Amino acid sequence: MDTKAIQAKLNTIEAWKAMKDKGLFAALFGTKPKQNLDLWQSMEKTDVLPLHDIRRDQHENNHYVIYAFSTKGELSQGELLALSEAASQIPLNAIRYDAMGWPGFGCMRTFQQTLDENDGDHNQISIALTKEENGLFVFIGADFDAAALDAPYVAYGRKGRSVYVYPLSKSKLQMLL
């Protein structure tokens, strides 16, 4: 499925219903397909972009991935290598702590608070590695299921100063077929 086809599917309630999470995060935070669709359709700009793992970790039963994507073209191997090197220097406990600011993998996440305000020490990794002026965004995903974090694409949207991301895992992409 190409990115334009994925983006077209994201403009339907059926897609958001199909991708609705059913795991622990859904029980804790809920997933709201209608709210996600309304938010997606209210964006000034939307796109589906390649998403790259720059670091993977596990602690006990929890899995963590630091992701990177660009809104200004594909990231080069050199850029990915530099990001991976920077991410490798971050202590696992910092990654775990930053992941606590994530409202669940099935929710859209906004960067407005992350990039503009003091967020109670969460999201420091995103703040340190994101270069919004260059179109580079970095964020953390966390889940009990490592396969759920295998996300080749991200649904990206911008509304005013807010930037939203929704990782599209391989299993979520299968639901869109």
Order of alpha helices (4+ residues) and beta strands (2+ residues): alpha-alpha-alpha-alpha-beta-beta-beta-alpha-alpha-beta-alpha-alpha-beta-beta-beta-alpha
